[in-house]
């Protein structure tokens, strides 16, 4: 299925490219309006800025809106700057308040202010409510357009309210239940509502609500929505008064961005702010060079360690041969442990206060791995070189594996405990640390066993 | 908010542990039945096998079912083996067909067969339908209990059908529209239905359907559902006849598992099949040791390369000092590129046929990074040692960065093109390859410049 879609995409891309090259706008219009919004999004994400504006202008109004909503905020910002003021104002008025806020963040302040002022008063208020929360908080990403009910309304009365909000509520499938102080005291699903006796009050069939505060980070809130596997999560202020709603589709958008950021950080680079092929080479270089330099400076530790043991190396050049193997194995062991624990943290399987349990496990895991690898290393090096070298390699592998697993497993927990992003205590740093300490251990063991 | 929950969890865990130790079953029952199902799940995932069965038995029937559904299949399997036959049969009959299939896969074949035969005939048929698809396919994970409508039914008639399926359909918010051959010709949301005139036919307001085939891998199907940000995805056979439905909450379960697997594979270990703290140490060791050994064997390549250049090293021991720094930088550069491209592949931003574009970009990115790092390395090494060493280090950094970015960026695409999991062409392999070739480049440059 997937393959069929990509195959037909190929032909579509070609005919679009041909129409663009030949400036055949009517032909282009026919082609792009036959595509589904996800197909158009896919295509324009891979185009240059100018072509993107051309294609976008040719879309029918409804499709243009859907495509626009599906683009990254950075691409939205670029696109808007290529459109005429009236076109932007119309598009902007049609967006949902949460999408509007994302776009406003991408635009120059003057443009943003002008757009906001062009909105009808009610829409402006809704947008301003979302704009009031700090950057990165779920308050910025929630929708202020929700449908609600009250404990003493009947199922039939609630159904009536739902019908009135059919067109503008972000979701009608999950309804927060509010008390007289607008505090969330329950939640009912549309299915509950349809199942209930028409005259029974909401309080009879509402569930205990799961809510999050608007100041929580967008990523944590989205993760919570996904973890609970619910369709929508009410967002509240610090007195549990309802201020917005996060639907699972918006949560998925947020998580998609967050996962790209995490993946980038774990490999030691800054996240790209737009699709790979639409990112200029110099931006990609910029996203990677700082961490590479930082890590390279960190790696000069290993140069210093080796310089300390230069005399030992001169006496026994054979020790050099094993350096990449030993530090590589240490790095791999550390990364395995760090990745397992980072993932367990993300899933809520472990928490920072489990650090003693995790340390105890990783010491046992690391020493078992070290025993296995050390034995293999001892046997191989003894056969190829001599038993003394074999002992050095075997003992070093044992020590490095134990240390690397312990350090790798505890780093994410320490990161989380001091409220740093666990991904910042990332794998390359563990590698650098394990490299340097591993070399020290190696030469100390070598000096002891070989008497140099 | 999150912090408050964990704090109260701490006290709960303590009181549960105390009650378990004192065998105070009535007290324990009160405590655990006051918790929400997600809290109970969190708690039992961190318990030993026996305590888990004790706690589970004390839950009220509805809560027990919800908790059971929230557990990993492996833990479900263990739990079932600790319960009495009648208890298992009752629980099993209450599960949804897709959950039942997941559990059956975890149980010994005889137990599985007995459980299946104990089901009412209709439930057995539904379960068998799901069991007919291959392991790992979405057919195994979909729900066969869907609500559907037809193009010539009216909105009011469809609403009537929905009311009849309120209790047993997996979702009522997304309804596939079928033609007389059960082929999916459209989809309507419950919101569309409520918005439509009661007498208008479904064909007037249905949308074009997004569907996937039941033989597609569960991960691809779940990813598609999440990418489309839709609440449910109809699953069809190869003639687009409806066979099941995948809801976004089930898609999220599938993706959670898939992400854990990918994270594990990228770091070179096998995924754990249950929560970290519930996994025995020997299973963790087993999940890591094979890859560590494979990677260590791969790393013996570096030993061989260094052995070839042993004479050069004896003449210039100073060259040894930079080995970890150079191969570390190469590894980091390769990992950055591989991670960026793997992520872009997962998001559909690049496809295997973009390999030329990707190669062209990564050569430019890598050489720019190499130019920057090489200049810094040249300056630093010239100051600390001499200009000749500076030139060797600078040129080597330039070559290694260019090569590593190119290899790292193309590996995931090659992996995808030959239909291997891109995560199998994982970062540690790139590192091993870049280590060995980087060392060769280093010594060739050193020999040329230093005339040794």
Interface residues (C-beta under 8 A of the other chain):
Chain A: X1 X2 X6 X10 X36 X38 X42 X45 X46 X162 X163 X166 X167 X172 X173 X190 X191 X194 X195 X208 X211 X212 X213 X216 X220 X224 X226 X227 X228 X229 X230 X231 X248 X249 X252 X253 X256 X259 X260 X263 X264 X266 X267 X268 X269 X272 X275 X276 X277 X278 X281 X282 X284 X285 X288 X289 X291 X292 X293 X295 X296 X299 X300 X302 X303 X306 X307 X310 X313 X314 X317 X318 X320 X321 X322 X323 X324 X325 X327 X328 X329 X331 X332 X333 X335 X336 X338 X339 X340 X341 X342 X343 X344 X347 X348 X349 X350 X351 X353 X354 X357 X358 X361 X364 X365 X368 X369 X372 X373 X376 X377 X380 X401 X427 X428 X431 X432 X435 X439
Chain B: X1 X2 X6 X10 X36 X38 X42 X45 X46 X162 X163 X166 X167 X172 X173 X190 X191 X194 X195 X208 X211 X212 X213 X216 X220 X224 X226 X227 X228 X229 X230 X231 X248 X249 X252 X253 X256 X259 X260 X263 X264 X266 X267 X268 X269 X272 X275 X276 X277 X278 X281 X282 X284 X285 X288 X289 X291 X292 X293 X295 X296 X299 X300 X302 X303 X306 X307 X310 X313 X314 X317 X318 X320 X321 X322 X323 X324 X325 X327 X328 X329 X331 X332 X333 X335 X336 X338 X339 X340 X341 X342 X343 X344 X347 X348 X349 X350 X351 X353 X354 X357 X358 X361 X364 X365 X368 X369 X372 X373 X376 X377 X380 X401 X427 X428 X431 X432 X435 X439
